[in-house]
């Protein structure tokens, strides 16, 4: 059986290889990959070769936003069956360390995360993965929507880390895929109002079409008018600017990570007793993400703007740099 795979053998180059279909270990299933979303981390690995301490030092397969169909199951598999259409959580923890036993499996030091060096990702036709990473999708949910549960999970985790409560007013800075999904999560979680800020007119128009208040980034006042800040842009001044706009006791979650150090005017902001939380992926979010999409409270498909076959992987990885009026590229390995 053919298993065409998009491999990055060196920086900024993709080759299509026919790799063996992986053999299954106990509790693993073989998934026929249908949709793989392109994340900004994929593009960074493709163009720069590293993110922080994670460095690409050999051939790697990118892609971690993924959905597909179970075509074979290994020994002791009980949670999925052949034919199940599944969304895939991309991180496999050890499940035995202190963090895992505390429920914080996303902080596991042994976490194997798709497309994070040295581990291969999902841009392949068939992949083997632990059944506990697989979530059967309800009838009517598309593979594209299933793949988008990964960035949606980031938005869910951001809202949880910010301690978002019903009735909160929310400012989302950055109207990229995660920002738009985080805004939808905030609304679904009961926010009284959600405003989205960005520099891109195209992205602001998309956010407005989903019913959000929008503003040009940098154009707002420093008056305290929000309870929660979800910083999803990674712009170096966005966190500090957003914190000025939080009321007393306001809470912020920092999703976008700037490449340089961030300065915060803590001596002037501490009188408001603001809380700032960092976001490292997510935990226990897939059931919630699936319910939000299945119920229609989150339109995950709204951020998918471009589609590519496996042969077009390099173009998909560079889409955000070559096409400003774009949000999310999805690669389809079976096409």
C-alpha angles and dihedrals in degrees: 000000000000118000107186110194133187106228127187101214093175140357115309096358131106126195125186110228130181103229128183117271103254120253116237126246122202113298092014128121130201111235126199100220114227108164131022120180120214113236127196088247090061090053092048093051089047096050104027104022098224146055113198108306094349108096128180105230100166143006112323139180113225131208132083105173099088148155132172147134129290108239101168137013131209131220119307095012110149107151100066136031136205108281096030114137105223143189112215128223102213101211121083112190128196088247092209107072126096093263093048093048089050090054094252094114092150087069093053110135089218095049112146105209122185114254094005109121126293092016123084121235139215106283092113135092096243130023135176118224140162113275090232088069092057125092118187111230123227119249110276096031110119126224089245090056090047091054090050091060086085098062088035087058089057088056092048092049091048090055091048093047089051090052091236115195133192110273095030119137109228135203117198115194113200122037097210120123095286093044094052092046092046089052090053091049091051090053092047090050090058107268112170090217137000125199123189124205128194142141095236117089089200093056093043089052090053091049090049091050087058090056102261130136108245138197138179110262111256092021099095126095126248091241113128105248107136135072097201135033121198105191106199103154106075089218108152096237099035097092095049093044091048094049090059087061096056122103123230109301091017121163131216134192118199111212103154112069117212117219091229134052116283122225118211126190092228095160090062098036099048092080087071093052094229122182124217121195127186122222123223107179111289147271133218092002106120098084090050092045092050092048092050092053096040091051093049094241089119123039100209093170090061092081096051107097107154138038130202138180119234090264088061095057095117091052090047092051091054097041096106090054097045101037115043092185094067138097115178132007118205122199120208110204094191095058 
